[in-house]
């Protein structure tokens, strides 16, 4: 909670907005501990995972497992990957609480390392008792987003949203795609429909489906999220070498840039900033790569919904605004929004045009920080009937932020009924510095 307080204090002192995402641990399946903290396994060694072995009694021949149902989830020939795939075991057979395996990729195995089943199929529920307790903490912290680990159905997301609502939280759910089962076309679409967005969590996902398959899956997930008008985060090992080194490798630079060019809303650092020796360098390096990648022509081209029929007026307004902005050379699109949804839809169109989400709702302004190319801008309440005053207020705020200057074209989207969610039904194109707006 102290870190949340520090972020909120920084926001107040610097007149800015920062969205906070709190991560639920989920059913991370781990081995227990060894008597001597580690063992060295060689190819061909026989090794047993035993659900009934005492927590700290692991040795060269066997180790306990925290997930007691694992023997029921595996069959002969299954591949178990330990420590993110550094150690690989093939299941020979099961005997009650024991899984008897053969080592097919050797290495040193340390205490409490994770276990994955190649191809997925583990029965562990997405929400653990600890997660349910942590949802209460997220509600108390007034988190803007909660990341749900290992969902395999829309029901997992619905349950999380229900628990958040019962806890009094307005946080949106980001589903971390980490299991092979979640990739089925109908499943991933249902998860997307129920979520505010997804995270391409490449660590556990890569272990389950295999690293060679991961790049294509990442591209597919980013495209699917954007076409579903959801946000998408790309995460895990993006600048892994910077845990111990002050500069990134060129391969890592390409990795970050490619995610940006594919349309991801955000890229995420993990160990690089959590335990790394150069956290500030890592943030700056990632930021620099993102900014350079966005200068590419490919990053500003979009055919999103170009030939689609729109059912909703507010969606049509958003699409029309971005089409107009791209073709008349507008400097800024300003969206007066109560929930942030108009800004989200606007951001699905790739362009180099800045989108300012303007709202008097602090919660909305914190959430839109996750949307690609969207900048939050707090505005005071104004009379919904005084259109000149509203437009002038928008331009004044943009000028204060040095986002526009005299002669620039600005496109403003708004609703006739200011406090009505989903009511965006108007576009106004104005030129800064030219009389009444």
C-alpha positions in Angstrom: 0.0 0.0 0.0 3.0 2.3 0.6 3.9 2.1 -3.1 0.4 2.9 -4.2 0.4 5.9 -1.8 3.8 7.0 -3.3 2.4 6.9 -6.9 -0.8 8.8 -5.9 1.3 11.5 -4.1 3.6 11.8 -7.2 0.4 12.3 -9.3 -0.8 15.1 -7.1 2.5 16.9 -6.9 3.2 16.7 -10.6 -0.3 17.4 -12.1 -0.3 14.2 -14.0 -2.2 10.9 -14.1 -0.9 7.3 -13.6 -3.0 4.2 -13.8 -2.3 1.4 -11.3 -2.5 -2.3 -12.2 -2.4 -4.8 -9.4 -1.5 -8.4 -10.3 -3.2 -11.5 -8.9 -0.7 -14.4 -8.4 -3.0 -17.1 -9.6 -2.4 -20.9 -9.2 1.3 -20.9 -9.8 2.2 -24.5 -9.6 5.6 -25.1 -7.9 7.8 -27.8 -6.4 8.6 -27.6 -2.7 12.1 -27.3 -1.3 15.2 -29.5 -1.1 17.2 -30.4 2.0 20.3 -28.7 0.4 18.4 -26.0 -1.5 19.1 -27.5 -5.0 19.9 -30.7 -6.9 21.7 -31.3 -10.2 19.7 -33.5 -12.6 21.4 -35.3 -15.5 19.7 -36.6 -18.7 18.3 -40.1 -18.1 18.0 -39.6 -14.3 14.8 -40.9 -12.7 13.1 -38.2 -10.7 9.8 -38.2 -8.7 7.4 -35.4 -8.0 5.5 -36.5 -4.8 2.4 -34.6 -3.5 2.8 -36.3 -0.1 6.5 -35.6 0.5 7.2 -33.2 3.3 7.8 -29.6 2.2 11.6 -29.4 2.8 12.5 -33.1 2.2 13.5 -32.9 -1.5 16.6 -34.8 -2.5 18.4 -36.1 -5.6 15.5 -38.6 -6.2 12.3 -36.7 -5.4 10.7 -33.4 -4.4 7.4 -32.4 -3.0 4.8 -30.4 -5.0 2.5 -27.7 -3.7 -0.3 -28.4 -6.2 -1.6 -31.7 -4.8 -3.8 -32.5 -7.8 -0.9 -32.6 -10.3 -0.7 -36.5 -10.3 -4.4 -36.6 -11.4 -3.7 -34.1 -14.3 -0.9 -35.9 -16.0 -0.6 -39.1 -18.1 2.2 -41.3 -19.5 4.2 -39.4 -22.1 3.3 -35.9 -20.8 6.1 -33.3 -20.7 6.6 -31.3 -17.5 8.7 -28.1 -17.7 10.3 -26.8 -14.5 11.8 -23.4 -13.9 10.4 -21.9 -17.1 11.6 -24.8 -19.2 15.2 -25.0 -17.9 14.5 -28.5 -16.7 12.3 -30.9 -18.7 10.8 -34.2 -17.4 8.9 -36.9 -19.3 6.2 -38.7 -17.3 6.8 -42.4 -17.1 3.8 -43.3 -14.9 1.9 -42.2 -11.8 1.5 -44.1 -8.5 -1.0 -42.5 -6.1 0.6 -39.2 -5.0 3.7 -39.8 -7.1 4.6 -38.8 -10.6 7.6 -40.8 -11.8 9.6 -39.1 -14.6 12.8 -39.3 -16.6 15.0 -36.2 -17.0 15.2 -35.3 -20.7 16.8 -31.8 -20.3 19.3 -31.6 -17.5 20.3 -28.7 -15.2 20.3 -27.5 -11.7 16.9 -27.4 -10.0 16.4 -25.0 -7.1 13.7 -24.7 -4.4 10.2 -23.6 -5.2 10.5 -23.5 -9.0 7.4 -23.4 -11.2 5.9 -26.4 -13.0 4.1 -26.3 -16.4 2.5 -29.0 -18.5 3.4 -28.8 -22.2 0.2 -28.2 -24.1 -1.8 -27.2 -21.0 -4.6 -29.2 -19.3 -4.0 -28.5 -15.6 -7.2 -28.4 -13.7 -6.2 -25.6 -11.2 -8.8 -22.8 -10.9 -7.7 -19.4 -12.0 -8.7 -17.7 -8.8 -7.1 -19.0 -5.6 -8.1 -18.1 -2.0 -5.1 -15.8 -1.9 -6.3 -14.1 -5.0 -9.7 -13.4 -3.4 -8.0 -11.9 -0.4 -5.8 -9.8 -2.8 -8.9 -8.5 -4.6 -9.9 -6.9 -1.2 -6.5 -5.2 -1.1 -6.9 -4.0 -4.7 -10.3 -2.5 -3.8 -8.8 -0.8 -0.7 -6.0 0.6 -2.8 -8.5 1.8 -5.5 -6.5 0.1 -8.2 -7.5 1.0 -11.8 -6.9 -2.4 -13.2 -6.5 -5.9 -11.8 -4.5 -8.6 -13.7 -6.1 -12.0 -13.7 -3.6 -14.8 -13.9 -4.2 -18.1 -15.9 -7.8 -17.6 -17.0 -9.1 -20.4 -19.2 -12.7 -19.2 -19.7 -15.0 -16.2 -19.6 -16.3 -17.5 -16.3 -12.9 -16.8 -14.7 -13.2 -13.2 -15.7 -16.8 -12.9 -14.7 -16.1 -14.3 -11.3 -13.2 -11.8 -10.8 -15.5 -8.8 -11.9 -18.1 -10.0 -9.5 -15.7 -10.2 -6.5 -14.3 -6.7 -7.4 -17.8 -5.3 -7.5 -18.7 -6.9 -4.2 -15.5 -5.4 -2.7 -16.6 -1.9 -3.9 -13.9 -1.7 -6.6 -14.3 -0.1 -10.0 -11.2 -1.7 -11.3 -11.2 -3.2 -14.8 -9.9 -6.7 -15.5 -6.8 -7.4 -17.6 -6.7 -11.2 -18.4 -3.2 -12.6 -18.6 -3.0 -15.2 -21.4 -0.7 -17.8 -20.0 -2.4 -21.2 -20.7 -2.6 -23.1 -23.9 -6.3 -23.7 -23.4 -7.0 -20.0 -23.5 -5.9 -19.8 -27.1 -8.8 -21.7 -28.6 -10.7 -19.3 -30.9 -14.0 -19.4 -29.0 -12.3 -19.3 -25.6 -10.0 -16.3 -26.3 -12.8 -14.3 -27.8 -15.0 -15.0 -24.8 -12.2 -13.9 -22.5 -11.7 -10.7 -24.5 -15.4 -10.0 -24.5 -15.5 -10.1 -20.7 -12.2 -8.3 -20.1 -11.0 -4.7 -20.5 -8.0 -6.1 -22.2 -5.4 -8.9 -22.2 -1.7 -9.3 -21.5 0.4 -11.5 -23.7 2.3 -13.1 -20.8 5.0 -14.8 -22.7 6.7 -16.6 -19.8 4.3 -19.3 -18.9 2.6 -19.2 -22.3 5.8 -19.9 -24.0 6.6 -22.8 -21.7 3.2 -24.3 -22.4 3.0 -23.9 -26.2 6.7 -23.8 -27.0 8.9 -20.8 -27.8 8.9 -21.3 -31.6 5.1 -20.9 -31.6 5.1 -17.8 -29.4 5.9 -15.0 -32.0 2.9 -15.9 -34.2 0.6 -16.3 -31.2 1.7 -12.9 -29.9 0.9 -11.2 -33.2 -2.5 -12.9 -33.4 -3.4 -11.9 -29.9 -2.5 -8.2 -30.5 -4.5 -8.1 -33.7 -7.5 -9.9 -32.1 -7.5 -7.5 -29.1 -7.4 -4.4 -31.2 -10.1 -5.6 -33.6 -12.2 -6.4 -30.5 -11.6 -2.8 -29.2 -9.7 -4.0 -26.2 -6.3 -3.0 -24.9 -3.3 -5.3 -25.1 -0.1 -5.5 -23.1 3.0 -7.4 -24.2 5.1 -8.7 -21.3 8.0 -10.9 -20.1 11.7 -10.8 -20.8 11.5 -7.8 -23.1 14.8 -6.4 -21.9 15.9 -9.4 -19.8 19.6 -8.7 -20.2 19.2 -5.4 -18.5 18.6 -7.1 -15.2 22.4 -7.2 -15.0 23.6 -4.9 -17.8 23.1 -1.2 -18.4 22.2 -1.5 -22.1 19.8 -3.7 -24.0 20.8 -6.2 -26.7 19.8 -5.4 -30.3 17.6 -8.5 -30.3 15.7 -7.0 -27.3 15.4 -3.7 -29.1 13.9 -5.5 -32.1 11.5 -7.4 -29.8 10.1 -4.2 -28.2 9.9 -2.4 -31.5 8.1 -5.2 -33.2 5.5 -5.3 -30.5 4.9 -1.6 -31.0 4.7 -2.0 -34.8 2.2 -4.8 -34.3 -0.1 -2.5 -32.4 0.4 -3.3 -28.7 -1.0 -0.6 -26.3 1.8 -1.2 -23.8 5.0 -3.1 -23.2 5.9 -4.2 -19.7 9.0 -4.6 -17.7 9.2 -7.3 -15.0 12.4 -8.4 -13.3 14.2 -5.6 -15.1 12.7 -3.1 -12.7 11.6 -5.4 -9.9 15.1 -6.8 -9.0 17.4 -5.5 -11.8 20.5 -3.5 -11.2 19.6 -0.8 -13.8 15.8 -0.1 -13.4 16.0 3.5 -14.6 18.1 2.6 -17.6 15.6 -0.1 -18.5 12.6 2.2 -18.4 14.4 4.8 -20.5 15.6 2.3 -23.0 12.2 0.9 -23.5 10.6 4.3 -23.8 13.2 5.4 -26.4 12.6 2.3 -28.5 8.8 2.8 -28.4 9.1 6.4 -29.4 11.4 5.6 -32.4 9.2 2.7 -33.5 6.1 4.9 -33.5 7.8 7.2 -36.0 7.6 4.4 -38.6 5.0 4.8 -41.3 3.8 1.3 -40.5 2.8 2.5 -37.0 0.5 5.1 -38.4 -1.4 3.1 -41.0 -4.7 1.3 -40.2 -7.5 -0.4 -42.0 -9.4 -1.0 -38.8 -13.2 -1.3 -39.5 -12.7 0.5 -42.8 -15.5 -1.4 -44.5 -17.6 -2.2 -41.4 -21.2 -1.3 -40.6 -21.5 0.6 -37.3 -24.5 0.0 -35.1 -23.7 2.6 -32.5 -23.7 6.4 -33.1 -20.8 7.0 -30.7 -18.7 4.4 -32.5 -19.5 6.0 -35.8 -18.5 9.4 -34.5 -15.1 8.0 -33.2 -14.3 6.4 -36.5 -15.4 9.5 -38.5 -13.2 11.7 -36.3 -10.1 9.7 -36.9 -10.8 9.4 -40.6 -11.2 13.2 -40.8 -8.1 13.8 -38.6 -5.9 11.7 -40.8 -7.1 13.3 -44.0 -7.1 17.0 -43.0 -3.9 16.9 -41.0 -5.4 17.6 -37.6 -2.9 18.1 -34.8 -5.0 16.7 -32.0 -8.3 14.9 -31.5 -9.9 15.9 -28.2 -12.6 13.5 -26.8 -14.9 14.8 -24.1 -15.6 11.5 -22.3 -17.3 10.3 -19.2 -16.1 6.7 -19.2 -13.1 6.9 -21.6 -14.7 4.6 -24.1 -14.6 7.1 -26.9 -10.9 7.6 -26.4 -10.4 3.8 -26.5 -12.2 3.5 -29.8 -10.3 6.4 -31.2 -7.0 4.8 -30.2 -7.8 1.6 -32.2 -7.1 3.6 -35.3 -3.3 3.6 -35.8 -2.0 7.2 -36.4 0.5 9.7 -35.2 -2.2 12.0 -34.1 -2.4 12.6 -30.3 -5.7 11.8 -28.7 -6.6 13.8 -25.5 -9.2 12.2 -23.3 -10.9 15.1 -21.5 -12.9 14.4 -18.4 -13.8 15.6 -15.0 -13.6 12.0 -13.7 -10.2 11.2 -12.1 -10.9 7.5 -12.3 -11.5 7.7 -16.1 -8.3 9.8 -16.6 -6.3 7.2 -14.7 -7.7 4.3 -16.8 -7.0 5.9 -20.2 -3.3 6.0 -19.4 -3.2 2.4 -20.7 -4.7 3.3 -24.1 -2.1 3.7 -26.8 -1.6 7.3 -28.0 -4.2 8.7 -25.5 -3.3 11.5 -23.1 -5.5 12.2 -20.0 -6.5 15.8 -19.5 -8.6 17.0 -16.6 -11.3 19.5 -17.3 -13.7 21.4 -15.0 -17.4 20.9 -15.2 -19.1 23.2 -17.6 -22.6 23.8 -18.7 -23.6 21.2 -21.2 -25.6 23.8 -23.1 -22.9 26.3 -23.6 -21.1 24.8 -26.6 -18.8 27.8 -27.2 -17.7 27.7 -23.6 -17.0 24.0 -23.8 -15.0 24.3 -27.0 -13.0 27.2 -25.7 -12.3 25.3 -22.5 -10.9 22.4 -24.6 -8.6 24.6 -26.6 -7.4 26.5 -23.5 -6.4 23.2 -21.9 -4.6 22.0 -25.0 -2.7 25.3 -25.2 -1.7 25.0 -21.5 -0.2 21.6 -22.3 1.6 23.1 -25.4 -0.2 20.5 -27.5 -1.5 23.0 -30.0 -0.7 26.5 -31.3 -2.4 29.1 -33.5 -3.3 27.7 -36.9 -3.5 24.1 -35.8 -6.7 22.1 -36.5 -8.4 20.3 -33.6 -11.2 17.8 -33.8 -13.5 17.7 -30.8 -15.9 14.8 -30.1 -18.6 15.2 -27.5 -22.1 14.3 -26.5 -25.2 16.4 -26.4 -25.9 15.1 -22.8 -22.5 15.6 -21.1 -22.9 13.2 -18.2 -24.4 10.3 -20.3 -22.2 7.3 -20.8 -22.0 6.3 -24.5 -23.6 9.5 -25.7 -20.9 10.9 -28.0 -22.8 12.1 -31.0 -21.1 15.3 -32.2 -17.9 16.3 -34.0 -16.6 19.9 -34.2 -13.5 20.9 -36.3 -11.9 24.1 -35.1 -8.7 26.0 -36.0 -6.8 27.3 -33.0 -6.8 31.1 -32.8 -9.6 31.8 -35.1 -12.4 33.6 -33.2 -15.3 31.7 -31.5 -15.1 27.9 -31.3 
